[in-house]
Amino acid sequence: MGLRTVALILKTIILPMKHMIRKYHRWLGLALALPLIIEAISGILLIVLPLLLSGRPQYPVTSKPLSSEALITAARHAAPASMIPLRFDPARWDGDGAIVTFGPPTERHPTFQVMLNPENATINRIHEIPKFLRFLHNLHANLLLLPYGETATSMMGVGLLFFAISGVFLWWPRHDLWKSGKWRKTVLPSFRARGYRLWREIHISLGIWTTIMLVFMSISGTLLAFPFSRSLLGVPYPRVTLHQEPILLAPPHGEEEFDRTITLVQREYPQAIFRHAQLGSTQKQQRLQFSLPAYGPNTLATMHLDTKTGKIILVQDPADEKWGAWIFRWLHTLHEARLEGPLIWAPLWKFLVFCTGLALTYFSISGIVMSVLRTNRAVPTRGAVRSRQAKSSTGKHER
């Protein structure tokens, strides 16, 4: 009775559902193929281009580094007069270079980088951040379809999640294939396959290997793009500070009290490691970020100096972070492959995200190619295959 019940369920529910899911997987994939290709390629470029454009120069260690204020002041001489320092990245290790990033006072996105030797403030490299990167970021985030692009992108994330789950459902072998071990043949494509069969086998095998990453990237992309996800998770929206004050070549500058702030923070938190800082046209806009041993390099504490009281204000304390903000921050860090940590894990994760983008590009292209081949009768239908089998069996009986 048990086997009959299982067989009845497979015949009446699972098999019709499988046919229906295959149709949705095929036709919805064709409808979203072009947007998914745009998302995949733009994501790949956002990972690769920064690695090629902004490599820090390395120097031999000969003496102690200069103060941060001295480095920022030296970098001002190489930057256009209409720009102000927006970000400072200190040397990450001995012999590493420091970076001062500049931008217009009415913009929050940097456009110009000055790379210096932290020991003598010698300017080694000047790098103008291409506007093409900002274009790619907007294309990836909202497909340039404002004001509804973020909603469209989040819906595409839901579609990608459906493709990943439905692909596993369509691939899942029967019980006899699991028992005999023949399912292993689908893990890698056959070297003898050609044409439609080759496209299909690579599509299936690549889907098996990238399912987990596709599920994660689809969920994280959906939550990051969905307009109301911050409100649902209790994540505060970032403050957009527009520096409306006129640019002055004489003090006051945004880096004032910078070294004092670092000294006070390291006095109060001896094990704190200075990572980077956000700057502005005045000292009030300074936000210094430190990593604390208790939370690791990916969870930063944001601090600011109150010049009136001379005390350090903990603007963002990792201990007070709510679970929703914690989830959102980690999804954002992993989705953009900005993981910091041990030497092997951060590059490995970046490589996995890169490979997932390549796989998504192939899925979209192979779906289109298989549809064209199927339409052009390059692939025999099931009826044709059955008729051929029937004719061959009839010929054998006649013999």
RODO-329184 format. One record per residue (C-alpha): y, x, z; residue number from 1; residue in one letter. Coordinates in nm, 2 decimals, decimal comma, padded with zeros to 4 digits. Example, Ala and Ser with C-alpha at 12.3 -4.5 7.8 and 13.67 -1.06 7.14 Angstrom:
BEGIN
+--------+--------+--------+-----+---+
!      Y !      X !      Z !   k ! r !
+--------+--------+--------+-----+---+
! -00,45 !  01,23 !  00,78 !   1 ! A !
! -00,11 !  01,37 !  00,71 !   2 ! S !
+--------+--------+--------+-----+---+
! end
This chain:
BEGIN
+--------+--------+--------+-----+---+
!      Y !      X !      Z !   k ! r !
+--------+--------+--------+-----+---+
!  00,00 !  00,00 !  00,00 !   1 ! M !
!  00,24 !  00,28 !  00,08 !   2 ! G !
!  00,19 !  00,45 ! -00,26 !   3 ! L !
!  00,23 !  00,13 ! -00,44 !   4 ! R !
!  00,55 !  00,05 ! -00,25 !   5 ! T !
!  00,69 !  00,40 ! -00,34 !   6 ! V !
!  00,59 !  00,36 ! -00,70 !   7 ! A !
!  00,75 !  00,01 ! -00,71 !   8 ! L !
!  01,08 !  00,15 ! -00,57 !   9 ! I !
!  01,08 !  00,43 ! -00,82 !  10 ! L !
!  01,02 !  00,19 ! -01,11 !  11 ! K !
!  01,26 ! -00,08 ! -01,01 !  12 ! T !
!  01,55 !  00,11 ! -00,84 !  13 ! I !
!  01,55 !  00,49 ! -00,89 !  14 ! I !
!  01,47 !  00,51 ! -01,26 !  15 ! L !
!  01,73 !  00,25 ! -01,37 !  16 ! P !
!  01,98 !  00,41 ! -01,14 !  17 ! M !
!  01,90 !  00,75 ! -01,29 !  18 ! K !
!  01,97 !  00,62 ! -01,64 !  19 ! H !
!  02,30 !  00,47 ! -01,52 !  20 ! M !
!  02,41 !  00,79 ! -01,35 !  21 ! I !
!  02,32 !  00,99 ! -01,66 !  22 ! R !
!  02,56 !  00,77 ! -01,86 !  23 ! K !
!  02,84 !  00,80 ! -01,61 !  24 ! Y !
!  02,78 !  01,18 ! -01,58 !  25 ! H !
!  02,80 !  01,22 ! -01,96 !  26 ! R !
!  03,09 !  00,99 ! -02,05 !  27 ! W !
!  03,31 !  01,06 ! -01,75 !  28 ! L !
!  03,25 !  01,43 ! -01,81 !  29 ! G !
!  03,37 !  01,39 ! -02,17 !  30 ! L !
!  03,68 !  01,20 ! -02,05 !  31 ! A !
!  03,77 !  01,46 ! -01,79 !  32 ! L !
!  03,66 !  01,77 ! -01,99 !  33 ! A !
!  04,01 !  01,88 ! -02,10 !  34 ! L !
!  04,18 !  01,84 ! -01,76 !  35 ! P !
!  03,89 !  02,02 ! -01,59 !  36 ! L !
!  03,92 !  02,31 ! -01,84 !  37 ! I !
!  04,29 !  02,33 ! -01,76 !  38 ! I !
!  04,22 !  02,33 ! -01,39 !  39 ! E !
!  03,95 !  02,59 ! -01,42 !  40 ! A !
!  04,13 !  02,84 ! -01,64 !  41 ! I !
!  04,46 !  02,81 ! -01,45 !  42 ! S !
!  04,27 !  02,87 ! -01,12 !  43 ! G !
!  04,10 !  03,18 ! -01,27 !  44 ! I !
!  04,43 !  03,32 ! -01,39 !  45 ! L !
!  04,59 !  03,25 ! -01,05 !  46 ! L !
!  04,32 !  03,47 ! -00,89 !  47 ! I !
!  04,31 !  03,75 ! -01,16 !  48 ! V !
!  04,68 !  03,79 ! -01,25 !  49 ! L !
!  04,81 !  03,87 ! -00,90 !  50 ! P !
!  04,55 !  04,14 ! -00,86 !  51 ! L !
!  04,67 !  04,30 ! -01,19 !  52 ! L !
!  05,04 !  04,27 ! -01,13 !  53 ! L !
!  05,11 !  04,35 ! -00,77 !  54 ! S !
!  04,89 !  04,64 ! -00,66 !  55 ! G !
!  05,06 !  04,85 ! -00,39 !  56 ! R !
!  05,10 !  05,22 ! -00,44 !  57 ! P !
!  04,94 !  05,46 ! -00,19 !  58 ! Q !
!  05,09 !  05,77 ! -00,04 !  59 ! Y !
!  04,97 !  06,07 !  00,15 !  60 ! P !
!  05,04 !  06,05 !  00,52 !  61 ! V !
!  05,29 !  06,31 !  00,63 !  62 ! T !
!  05,51 !  06,15 !  00,90 !  63 ! S !
!  05,57 !  05,84 !  01,10 !  64 ! K !
!  05,70 !  05,53 !  00,90 !  65 ! P !
!  06,06 !  05,42 !  00,92 !  66 ! L !
!  06,18 !  05,11 !  01,08 !  67 ! S !
!  06,14 !  04,78 !  00,90 !  68 ! S !
!  06,51 !  04,72 !  00,89 !  69 ! E !
!  06,57 !  05,06 !  00,73 !  70 ! A !
!  06,31 !  04,97 !  00,46 !  71 ! L !
!  06,46 !  04,63 !  00,39 !  72 ! I !
!  06,81 !  04,78 !  00,37 !  73 ! T !
!  06,69 !  05,05 !  00,12 !  74 ! A !
!  06,52 !  04,78 ! -00,09 !  75 ! A !
!  06,85 !  04,59 ! -00,12 !  76 ! R !
!  06,99 !  04,87 ! -00,34 !  77 ! H !
!  06,73 !  04,81 ! -00,60 !  78 ! A !
!  06,75 !  04,43 ! -00,60 !  79 ! A !
!  07,00 !  04,22 ! -00,79 !  80 ! P !
!  07,31 !  04,14 ! -00,59 !  81 ! A !
!  07,25 !  03,76 ! -00,63 !  82 ! S !
!  06,92 !  03,78 ! -00,44 !  83 ! M !
!  06,84 !  03,81 ! -00,07 !  84 ! I !
!  06,52 !  03,93 !  00,11 !  85 ! P !
!  06,27 !  03,64 !  00,15 !  86 ! L !
!  05,96 !  03,82 !  00,27 !  87 ! R !
!  05,86 !  04,16 !  00,42 !  88 ! F !
!  05,50 !  04,29 !  00,40 !  89 ! D !
!  05,45 !  04,61 !  00,61 !  90 ! P !
!  05,20 !  04,88 !  00,53 !  91 ! A !
!  04,85 !  04,75 !  00,60 !  92 ! R !
!  04,71 !  05,09 !  00,69 !  93 ! W !
!  04,82 !  05,46 !  00,70 !  94 ! D !
!  04,93 !  05,56 !  00,35 !  95 ! G !
!  04,98 !  05,21 !  00,23 !  96 ! D !
!  05,31 !  05,09 !  00,07 !  97 ! G !
!  05,55 !  04,83 !  00,21 !  98 ! A !
!  05,69 !  04,54 !  00,00 !  99 ! I !
!  06,02 !  04,36 !  00,02 ! 100 ! V !
!  06,03 !  04,04 ! -00,18 ! 101 ! T !
!  06,36 !  03,89 ! -00,30 ! 102 ! F !
!  06,47 !  03,56 ! -00,44 ! 103 ! G !
!  06,78 !  03,35 ! -00,50 ! 104 ! P !
!  06,94 !  03,20 ! -00,19 ! 105 ! P !
!  06,88 !  02,84 ! -00,31 ! 106 ! T !
!  06,51 !  02,89 ! -00,39 ! 107 ! E !
!  06,21 !  02,92 ! -00,16 ! 108 ! R !
!  05,99 !  03,10 ! -00,42 ! 109 ! H !
!  06,04 !  03,48 ! -00,46 ! 110 ! P !
!  06,11 !  03,63 ! -00,80 ! 111 ! T !
!  06,15 !  04,01 ! -00,74 ! 112 ! F !
!  05,95 !  04,27 ! -00,55 ! 113 ! Q !
!  06,05 !  04,62 ! -00,43 ! 114 ! V !
!  05,77 !  04,86 ! -00,33 ! 115 ! M !
!  05,86 !  05,15 ! -00,10 ! 116 ! L !
!  05,71 !  05,45 !  00,07 ! 117 ! N !
!  05,73 !  05,35 !  00,44 ! 118 ! P !
!  05,78 !  05,71 !  00,55 ! 119 ! E !
!  06,10 !  05,79 !  00,36 ! 120 ! N !
!  06,21 !  05,45 !  00,20 ! 121 ! A !
!  06,16 !  05,59 ! -00,15 ! 122 ! T !
!  06,14 !  05,31 ! -00,40 ! 123 ! I !
!  05,82 !  05,37 ! -00,60 ! 124 ! N !
!  05,79 !  05,05 ! -00,80 ! 125 ! R !
!  06,00 !  04,75 ! -00,89 ! 126 ! I !
!  05,82 !  04,44 ! -00,99 ! 127 ! H !
!  05,96 !  04,11 ! -01,13 ! 128 ! E !
!  05,73 !  03,82 ! -01,05 ! 129 ! I !
!  05,66 !  03,64 ! -01,38 ! 130 ! P !
!  05,77 !  03,29 ! -01,40 ! 131 ! K !
!  05,44 !  03,22 ! -01,58 ! 132 ! F !
!  05,27 !  03,24 ! -01,24 ! 133 ! L !
!  05,48 !  02,96 ! -01,10 ! 134 ! R !
!  05,41 !  02,76 ! -01,41 ! 135 ! F !
!  05,04 !  02,82 ! -01,36 ! 136 ! L !
!  05,06 !  02,71 ! -01,00 ! 137 ! H !
!  05,24 !  02,38 ! -01,09 ! 138 ! N !
!  04,99 !  02,33 ! -01,37 ! 139 ! L !
!  04,69 !  02,37 ! -01,14 ! 140 ! H !
!  04,85 !  02,16 ! -00,86 ! 141 ! A !
!  04,98 !  01,86 ! -01,05 ! 142 ! N !
!  04,91 !  01,92 ! -01,43 ! 143 ! L !
!  05,29 !  01,90 ! -01,48 ! 144 ! L !
!  05,26 !  01,52 ! -01,44 ! 145 ! L !
!  05,52 !  01,46 ! -01,17 ! 146 ! L !
!  05,56 !  01,24 ! -00,97 ! 147 ! P !
!  05,19 !  01,13 ! -01,01 ! 148 ! Y !
!  05,03 !  01,46 ! -01,09 ! 149 ! G !
!  04,90 !  01,53 ! -00,74 ! 150 ! E !
!  04,73 !  01,19 ! -00,73 ! 151 ! T !
!  04,57 !  01,26 ! -01,07 ! 152 ! A !
!  04,45 !  01,61 ! -00,95 ! 153 ! T !
!  04,30 !  01,46 ! -00,64 ! 154 ! S !
!  04,12 !  01,20 ! -00,85 ! 155 ! M !
!  03,98 !  01,48 ! -01,07 ! 156 ! M !
!  03,85 !  01,64 ! -00,75 ! 157 ! G !
!  03,66 !  01,32 ! -00,67 ! 158 ! V !
!  03,53 !  01,33 ! -01,03 ! 159 ! G !
!  03,41 !  01,69 ! -00,99 ! 160 ! L !
!  03,24 !  01,60 ! -00,67 ! 161 ! L !
!  03,06 !  01,32 ! -00,85 ! 162 ! F !
!  02,95 !  01,56 ! -01,13 ! 163 ! F !
!  02,81 !  01,80 ! -00,87 ! 164 ! A !
!  02,61 !  01,54 ! -00,68 ! 165 ! I !
!  02,49 !  01,34 ! -00,98 ! 166 ! S !
!  02,39 !  01,67 ! -01,15 ! 167 ! G !
!  02,16 !  01,75 ! -00,86 ! 168 ! V !
!  02,02 !  01,39 ! -00,86 ! 169 ! F !
!  01,95 !  01,41 ! -01,24 ! 170 ! L !
!  01,79 !  01,75 ! -01,21 ! 171 ! W !
!  01,57 !  01,67 ! -00,91 ! 172 ! W !
!  01,21 !  01,73 ! -01,02 ! 173 ! P !
!  00,93 !  01,48 ! -00,97 ! 174 ! R !
!  00,67 !  01,53 ! -00,69 ! 175 ! H !
!  00,41 !  01,67 ! -00,93 ! 176 ! D !
!  00,66 !  01,93 ! -01,06 ! 177 ! L !
!  00,75 !  02,03 ! -00,70 ! 178 ! W !
!  00,38 !  02,06 ! -00,61 ! 179 ! K !
!  00,29 !  02,27 ! -00,92 ! 180 ! S !
!  00,59 !  02,49 ! -00,90 ! 181 ! G !
!  00,71 !  02,41 ! -01,25 ! 182 ! K !
!  01,06 !  02,33 ! -01,12 ! 183 ! W !
!  01,12 !  02,71 ! -01,10 ! 184 ! R !
!  01,15 !  02,72 ! -01,48 ! 185 ! K !
!  01,48 !  02,53 ! -01,46 ! 186 ! T !
!  01,64 !  02,79 ! -01,24 ! 187 ! V !
!  01,69 !  03,02 ! -01,53 ! 188 ! L !
!  01,73 !  02,93 ! -01,90 ! 189 ! P !
!  01,45 !  03,01 ! -02,14 ! 190 ! S !
!  01,51 !  03,31 ! -02,37 ! 191 ! F !
!  01,35 !  03,13 ! -02,66 ! 192 ! R !
!  01,58 !  02,83 ! -02,64 ! 193 ! A !
!  01,82 !  02,78 ! -02,93 ! 194 ! R !
!  02,09 !  02,52 ! -03,02 ! 195 ! G !
!  02,11 !  02,21 ! -02,81 ! 196 ! Y !
!  01,83 !  02,32 ! -02,58 ! 197 ! R !
!  02,00 !  02,65 ! -02,50 ! 198 ! L !
!  02,33 !  02,48 ! -02,41 ! 199 ! W !
!  02,15 !  02,22 ! -02,20 ! 200 ! R !
!  01,93 !  02,48 ! -02,01 ! 201 ! E !
!  02,23 !  02,70 ! -01,93 ! 202 ! I !
!  02,42 !  02,38 ! -01,82 ! 203 ! H !
!  02,13 !  02,29 ! -01,58 ! 204 ! I !
!  02,06 !  02,64 ! -01,45 ! 205 ! S !
!  02,43 !  02,72 ! -01,39 ! 206 ! L !
!  02,47 !  02,38 ! -01,21 ! 207 ! G !
!  02,18 !  02,47 ! -00,97 ! 208 ! I !
!  02,34 !  02,80 ! -00,87 ! 209 ! W !
!  02,70 !  02,67 ! -00,83 ! 210 ! T !
!  02,64 !  02,33 ! -00,67 ! 211 ! T !
!  02,75 !  02,43 ! -00,32 ! 212 ! I !
!  03,07 !  02,60 ! -00,44 ! 213 ! M !
!  03,15 !  02,31 ! -00,67 ! 214 ! L !
!  03,11 !  02,06 ! -00,39 ! 215 ! V !
!  03,34 !  02,27 ! -00,16 ! 216 ! F !
!  03,60 !  02,34 ! -00,43 ! 217 ! M !
!  03,61 !  01,97 ! -00,52 ! 218 ! S !
!  03,65 !  01,85 ! -00,16 ! 219 ! I !
!  03,91 !  02,11 ! -00,07 ! 220 ! S !
!  04,10 !  02,05 ! -00,39 ! 221 ! G !
!  04,10 !  01,68 ! -00,34 ! 222 ! T !
!  04,23 !  01,71 !  00,02 ! 223 ! L !
!  04,50 !  01,97 ! -00,08 ! 224 ! L !
!  04,62 !  01,76 ! -00,37 ! 225 ! A !
!  04,61 !  01,41 ! -00,22 ! 226 ! F !
!  04,97 !  01,32 ! -00,13 ! 227 ! P !
!  04,88 !  01,16 !  00,21 ! 228 ! F !
!  04,62 !  01,42 !  00,33 ! 229 ! S !
!  04,87 !  01,59 !  00,55 ! 230 ! R !
!  04,96 !  01,27 !  00,72 ! 231 ! S !
!  04,60 !  01,17 !  00,76 ! 232 ! L !
!  04,51 !  01,51 !  00,92 ! 233 ! L !
!  04,83 !  01,54 !  01,12 ! 234 ! G !
!  04,95 !  01,85 !  00,94 ! 235 ! V !
!  05,33 !  01,89 !  00,95 ! 236 ! P !
!  05,50 !  01,94 !  00,61 ! 237 ! Y !
!  05,65 !  02,28 !  00,55 ! 238 ! P !
!  06,02 !  02,31 !  00,60 ! 239 ! R !
!  06,22 !  02,38 !  00,29 ! 240 ! V !
!  06,51 !  02,60 !  00,39 ! 241 ! T !
!  06,79 !  02,63 !  00,13 ! 242 ! L !
!  07,02 !  02,92 !  00,21 ! 243 ! H !
!  07,36 !  02,78 !  00,12 ! 244 ! Q !
!  07,56 !  03,05 !  00,28 ! 245 ! E !
!  07,74 !  03,29 !  00,04 ! 246 ! P !
!  07,58 !  03,63 ! -00,03 ! 247 ! I !
!  07,76 !  03,91 !  00,15 ! 248 ! L !
!  07,71 !  04,28 !  00,09 ! 249 ! L !
!  07,82 !  04,36 !  00,44 ! 250 ! A !
!  07,64 !  04,24 !  00,76 ! 251 ! P !
!  07,53 !  04,00 !  00,89 ! 252 ! P !
!  07,20 !  04,02 !  00,70 ! 253 ! H !
!  06,88 !  03,83 !  00,75 ! 254 ! G !
!  06,69 !  04,14 !  00,88 ! 255 ! E !
!  06,92 !  04,19 !  01,18 ! 256 ! E !
!  06,72 !  04,21 !  01,51 ! 257 ! E !
!  06,41 !  04,25 !  01,31 ! 258 ! F !
!  06,29 !  04,57 !  01,47 ! 259 ! D !
!  06,38 !  04,44 !  01,81 ! 260 ! R !
!  06,17 !  04,13 !  01,76 ! 261 ! T !
!  05,87 !  04,34 !  01,66 ! 262 ! I !
!  05,91 !  04,56 !  01,97 ! 263 ! T !
!  05,94 !  04,26 !  02,20 ! 264 ! L !
!  05,64 !  04,09 !  02,05 ! 265 ! V !
!  05,42 !  04,40 !  02,08 ! 266 ! Q !
!  05,54 !  04,45 !  02,44 ! 267 ! R !
!  05,44 !  04,10 !  02,53 ! 268 ! E !
!  05,13 !  04,09 !  02,31 ! 269 ! Y !
!  05,00 !  04,46 !  02,31 ! 270 ! P !
!  04,71 !  04,38 !  02,07 ! 271 ! Q !
!  04,92 !  04,18 !  01,82 ! 272 ! A !
!  04,92 !  04,32 !  01,46 ! 273 ! I !
!  05,23 !  04,25 !  01,25 ! 274 ! F !
!  05,12 !  04,10 !  00,91 ! 275 ! R !
!  05,43 !  03,98 !  00,74 ! 276 ! H !
!  05,76 !  03,80 !  00,79 ! 277 ! A !
!  05,97 !  03,53 !  00,63 ! 278 ! Q !
!  06,34 !  03,62 !  00,60 ! 279 ! L !
!  06,66 !  03,45 !  00,50 ! 280 ! G !
!  07,03 !  03,49 !  00,49 ! 281 ! S !
!  07,06 !  03,49 !  00,87 ! 282 ! T !
!  06,86 !  03,60 !  01,17 ! 283 ! Q !
!  06,78 !  03,24 !  01,27 ! 284 ! K !
!  06,56 !  03,20 !  00,96 ! 285 ! Q !
!  06,33 !  03,49 !  01,06 ! 286 ! Q !
!  05,97 !  03,40 !  01,11 ! 287 ! R !
!  05,73 !  03,68 !  01,20 ! 288 ! L !
!  05,36 !  03,64 !  01,18 ! 289 ! Q !
!  05,11 !  03,83 !  01,39 ! 290 ! F !
!  04,73 !  03,83 !  01,41 ! 291 ! S !
!  04,58 !  03,82 !  01,75 ! 292 ! L !
!  04,23 !  03,96 !  01,83 ! 293 ! P !
!  04,12 !  03,63 !  01,99 ! 294 ! A !
!  04,18 !  03,43 !  01,66 ! 295 ! Y !
!  04,10 !  03,69 !  01,38 ! 296 ! G !
!  04,31 !  03,79 !  01,08 ! 297 ! P !
!  04,31 !  03,45 !  00,91 ! 298 ! N !
!  04,47 !  03,27 !  01,20 ! 299 ! T !
!  04,83 !  03,39 !  01,25 ! 300 ! L !
!  05,08 !  03,33 !  01,53 ! 301 ! A !
!  05,44 !  03,27 !  01,41 ! 302 ! T !
!  05,71 !  03,41 !  01,64 ! 303 ! M !
!  06,09 !  03,41 !  01,65 ! 304 ! H !
!  06,35 !  03,59 !  01,87 ! 305 ! L !
!  06,60 !  03,38 !  02,05 ! 306 ! D !
!  06,90 !  03,61 !  02,05 ! 307 ! T !
!  07,08 !  03,41 !  02,32 ! 308 ! K !
!  06,81 !  03,45 !  02,58 ! 309 ! T !
!  06,64 !  03,76 !  02,44 ! 310 ! G !
!  06,30 !  03,59 !  02,46 ! 311 ! K !
!  06,02 !  03,55 !  02,20 ! 312 ! I !
!  05,96 !  03,19 !  02,10 ! 313 ! I !
!  05,60 !  03,11 !  01,99 ! 314 ! L !
!  05,68 !  02,88 !  01,69 ! 315 ! V !
!  05,32 !  02,83 !  01,60 ! 316 ! Q !
!  05,05 !  02,90 !  01,86 ! 317 ! D !
!  04,69 !  02,91 !  01,73 ! 318 ! P !
!  04,58 !  02,78 !  02,07 ! 319 ! A !
!  04,77 !  02,45 !  02,02 ! 320 ! D !
!  04,65 !  02,39 !  01,66 ! 321 ! E !
!  04,50 !  02,05 !  01,62 ! 322 ! K !
!  04,16 !  02,00 !  01,44 ! 323 ! W !
!  04,32 !  01,84 !  01,14 ! 324 ! G !
!  04,56 !  02,13 !  01,09 ! 325 ! A !
!  04,28 !  02,37 !  01,14 ! 326 ! W !
!  04,07 !  02,21 !  00,87 ! 327 ! I !
!  04,36 !  02,19 !  00,63 ! 328 ! F !
!  04,46 !  02,55 !  00,68 ! 329 ! R !
!  04,10 !  02,68 !  00,63 ! 330 ! W !
!  04,06 !  02,46 !  00,32 ! 331 ! L !
!  04,39 !  02,60 !  00,18 ! 332 ! H !
!  04,29 !  02,96 !  00,26 ! 333 ! T !
!  03,94 !  02,94 !  00,11 ! 334 ! L !
!  04,04 !  02,73 ! -00,20 ! 335 ! H !
!  04,31 !  02,98 ! -00,30 ! 336 ! E !
!  04,08 !  03,27 ! -00,21 ! 337 ! A !
!  04,33 !  03,43 !  00,03 ! 338 ! R !
!  04,07 !  03,52 !  00,29 ! 339 ! L !
!  04,14 !  03,82 !  00,50 ! 340 ! E !
!  03,88 !  04,00 !  00,70 ! 341 ! G !
!  03,60 !  04,26 !  00,67 ! 342 ! P !
!  03,59 !  04,48 !  00,36 ! 343 ! L !
!  03,31 !  04,29 !  00,19 ! 344 ! I !
!  03,36 !  03,92 !  00,27 ! 345 ! W !
!  03,71 !  03,87 !  00,13 ! 346 ! A !
!  03,64 !  04,02 ! -00,21 ! 347 ! P !
!  03,30 !  03,85 ! -00,22 ! 348 ! L !
!  03,46 !  03,51 ! -00,16 ! 349 ! W !
!  03,72 !  03,58 ! -00,42 ! 350 ! K !
!  03,45 !  03,67 ! -00,67 ! 351 ! F !
!  03,26 !  03,34 ! -00,59 ! 352 ! L !
!  03,57 !  03,13 ! -00,65 ! 353 ! V !
!  03,63 !  03,32 ! -00,97 ! 354 ! F !
!  03,27 !  03,26 ! -01,09 ! 355 ! C !
!  03,30 !  02,89 ! -01,00 ! 356 ! T !
!  03,60 !  02,86 ! -01,22 ! 357 ! G !
!  03,41 !  03,02 ! -01,51 ! 358 ! L !
!  03,11 !  02,78 ! -01,44 ! 359 ! A !
!  03,34 !  02,48 ! -01,45 ! 360 ! L !
!  03,49 !  02,59 ! -01,78 ! 361 ! T !
!  03,14 !  02,62 ! -01,92 ! 362 ! Y !
!  03,03 !  02,28 ! -01,79 ! 363 ! F !
!  03,32 !  02,11 ! -01,97 ! 364 ! S !
!  03,28 !  02,30 ! -02,30 ! 365 ! I !
!  02,90 !  02,26 ! -02,30 ! 366 ! S !
!  02,93 !  01,89 ! -02,23 ! 367 ! G !
!  03,15 !  01,85 ! -02,54 ! 368 ! I !
!  02,92 !  02,07 ! -02,75 ! 369 ! V !
!  02,61 !  01,88 ! -02,65 ! 370 ! M !
!  02,78 !  01,55 ! -02,72 ! 371 ! S !
!  02,87 !  01,67 ! -03,07 ! 372 ! V !
!  02,52 !  01,80 ! -03,14 ! 373 ! L !
!  02,37 !  01,47 ! -03,01 ! 374 ! R !
!  02,61 !  01,27 ! -03,23 ! 375 ! T !
!  02,53 !  01,48 ! -03,54 ! 376 ! N !
!  02,16 !  01,40 ! -03,49 ! 377 ! R !
!  02,10 !  01,77 ! -03,41 ! 378 ! A !
!  01,89 !  01,64 ! -03,12 ! 379 ! V !
!  01,60 !  01,40 ! -03,19 ! 380 ! P !
!  01,61 !  01,08 ! -03,00 ! 381 ! T !
!  01,33 !  00,98 ! -02,77 ! 382 ! R !
!  01,21 !  00,72 ! -03,02 ! 383 ! G !
!  01,19 !  00,99 ! -03,29 ! 384 ! A !
!  01,00 !  01,22 ! -03,06 ! 385 ! V !
!  00,75 !  00,95 ! -02,97 ! 386 ! R !
!  00,70 !  00,85 ! -03,33 ! 387 ! S !
!  00,63 !  01,22 ! -03,42 ! 388 ! R !
!  00,38 !  01,24 ! -03,13 ! 389 ! Q !
!  00,21 !  00,92 ! -03,24 ! 390 ! A !
!  00,18 !  01,04 ! -03,60 ! 391 ! K !
!  00,04 !  01,37 ! -03,49 ! 392 ! S !
! -00,21 !  01,20 ! -03,27 ! 393 ! S !
! -00,31 !  00,96 ! -03,55 ! 394 ! T !
! -00,36 !  01,25 ! -03,79 ! 395 ! G !
! -00,58 !  01,43 ! -03,55 ! 396 ! K !
! -00,80 !  01,11 ! -03,51 ! 397 ! H !
! -00,83 !  01,07 ! -03,88 ! 398 ! E !
! -00,95 !  01,43 ! -03,91 ! 399 ! R !
+--------+--------+--------+-----+---+
! end
